Amino acid sequence: MNVLVLYYSKGGNTRRLAEAVADGARSVADTDVVLRRTDEVTKEDFLAADGIVAGSPVYFGSMAAPLKAVFDEFVSVRRKMEDKVGAAFATSGDPTGGKETTMLAIIQALLIYGMVIVGDPLSATGHYGTACVGVPDAKALDNGAKLGQRVAQLARRMAG
């Protein structure tokens, strides 16, 4: 089972949350986790993944351009991503900074790739994904781990 945690981070907050998501996915037995920045990820990473959790800081109420560029660039593998698990996370500098609209933008891209979308579990927030303001606190990191764990567990079920 392979889970790709893909993120763009300029200041480090999104990276910290991505690491928590990756740790949560790793907590599921026999799960290989690939943690990649947008400038490192390859089409092979996408194709090998049974689940992808993508994250971004909020940029003008949407995902950062480097993450959007990955979805644009890898469109040639889109049809090979169908029925894999997808999820989103976001960070912002303000409580009303657009975290939900950013996660929805990521979710839209994952849907267009044909992926099955999950939010974070009810034991976290039970919403679109995991998000935080500024540096992720202990609760945000825990919620990120729960999201990663959920994606890995559901990807395993979907793979049969």
N, C-alpha and C positions, 0 to 999 in steps of 0.2 A: 504494500500500500504506500503510495507516494502523495504527499501534500506539499504544494508550492505555496509559500508565503511570499508575496510580491509586494514591494512598497517603494514609495518615494519619500525621502525625508531630507529636508534642508537643514533643520536645526537640531535634529536628533530625537524629538518626541515621538514621531511616527515610527522611527527605528526601534525605540524602546518598546512601543506597543506591539510592533511586529515580532520582536523577540519573545514577548509573552505569548502571543498567538502560536508561534513555533513551538515553544515549550509545552503548551497545552496539547498540540497535535502529537508531539513526541511521547506524551504520557500514554498514548494508546499503543498497545503492544504491536510489534512488527510494523510500525509506521516509520518510513523514511521521510524526513522533512528537508526541503530545500528552501533556504532563506535567501532571497535575492532582491537586490536593489534594481530599480528599473534599468540602470545602465549595465547590469550584469546578466539579466535574464535572457534566455535563448528560446527559440521555438521548440527545441528538444525538451527544455524544462516544462513547457506547456504540455507537450504531447505525453510526457512521462507522468504527469500529475493526474491523480484520481480526484483530487480536490484542489481548488485554488482559493486562497484568501488574499484579497487585494486591499491595500490601504494607502491612504493619502492624507496629507494635510488639506485643509480647506483653502482653495484658491478661488476667490470670487464666487463662492457658493457651489463649487464643483470640484472635481478631482484636478490635481496638478497636471500640467501639460505633459511632463515626462511619463506619467502613468497612462494617460490617454494615448500618447504616441505608441506605447507598447501594444495596446489593443488595436490601434490602427495598423501598425506594422505587421502584426501576426495574423491578420484577417485571413490569410491563405490557409491557416490550419483550423479555421472556425468550425467547419463541419466535422472535424475530428474531435471536437471538445464536447459534443452533444452527450447529455446525460451524466456528465461529471458534476461534482458538487462545487458550488461557488458561494462565496461570502465576502463581506466587506467590513472595513473598519476605517475610522477617520480621527484626526486630531484637529484642534483649532486653537486660536488664541483668545477666544471670547465665548462665553456661554451661549450666545445667540449667533455664533459664527458660521452656521451652515453645515454642521456635521451631518445632519440627516439628509440634506440635499446632496451632499458629497457622496454619502453611502448609496443613495438612490441612483446617482449617475454611474457609480461603479457597478451596481446591480444591473442597470440597464445594459451596460456593455457585456456583462456575464450572461445575461438573458439572450442577447443577440448571438453570443457564442453557443447558444443551445444548452447552457448549463442549468442545473437544478439548484435553485437559490435557497439558502437557509439564513435565518437571522441568528442572533445569539440566543442561547437557551433561556428558558424562564427563570432558571436559577441565577442568571446574570440580570439582564434588563428585559429580555423577551421582545426586543425590537429589531430594527434593521441590521444591526451589527453592534460592534463595540466602538465606543467613542470616548474621548476625554478632552478636557480643556488644559492646555499647557502640558507640563511634565506629567506623565501618567502616575497617578497615586496608586496605593496598594489595591484599592477596589477596582480601578481601571485595568491594572495588570492581571488581577484575578479574573475579571470578566473577559479579557483578551485570551487568557489561557482556556477558559471555558468555551469560547468560540472556536479556538483551534482544536480542542478536544472533540467538540460536536462535529466539526467538519470531518475529522479523521474517522470518527465512529460511523457517520452516515455514508462516507465514501466507501468504507469497508462493506457496509450493508448493501449499497447499490452495486458494488462489484461482484456481489454474490458469494 
